[in-house]
Amino acid sequence: MEEVVKKIAELSEAFLKDANAQVANGNKAAGQRARKASLEIEKLTKEFRKVSIEAAKK
């Protein structure tokens, strides 16, 4: 579970950096990277939910 949380944190930082670059500077490439990161974060949060539920059952 720690690994999933670590990956979410790393992707969240990258997402925020790229999303802010798009908003502040109109950087289209950064927007594309932010959207990709958001999809990866979504997958990892689903994985976290699954792992967290399993851990709670023990």
C-alpha positions in Angstrom: 0.0 0.0 0.0 2.9 2.4 0.7 4.2 2.0 -2.8 0.8 3.0 -4.2 0.6 6.0 -2.0 4.1 7.1 -3.0 3.2 6.8 -6.7 0.1 8.8 -6.2 2.1 11.5 -4.4 4.7 11.7 -7.2 2.0 11.8 -9.9 0.1 14.5 -8.0 3.1 16.7 -7.9 3.7 16.2 -11.6 0.0 16.9 -12.3 0.0 20.1 -10.3 3.2 21.4 -12.0 1.9 20.7 -15.5 -1.7 21.9 -14.8 -0.3 25.2 -13.4 1.9 25.6 -16.4 -1.1 25.3 -18.7 -3.2 27.7 -16.7 -0.5 30.3 -16.1 1.3 30.1 -19.5 -1.2 28.5 -21.8 1.3 25.6 -22.3 -0.6 23.1 -24.4 2.0 20.3 -24.0 1.9 20.7 -20.2 -1.9 20.4 -20.4 -1.5 17.1 -22.2 0.9 15.8 -19.6 -1.5 16.9 -16.8 -4.4 15.0 -18.4 -2.2 11.9 -18.8 -1.2 12.1 -15.2 -4.8 12.5 -14.1 -5.7 9.3 -15.8 -2.8 7.5 -14.1 -3.8 9.0 -10.7 -7.3 7.7 -11.3 -6.0 4.1 -11.9 -3.8 4.3 -8.8 -6.6 5.6 -6.5 -8.8 2.7 -7.6 -5.8 0.4 -6.8 -5.4 2.1 -3.4 -9.1 1.6 -2.6 -8.8 -2.1 -3.4 -5.7 -2.6 -1.3 -7.1 -0.5 1.5 -10.3 -2.5 1.7 -8.2 -5.8 1.8 -6.0 -4.4 4.6 -9.1 -3.3 6.6 -10.5 -6.9 6.4 -7.4 -8.3 8.1 
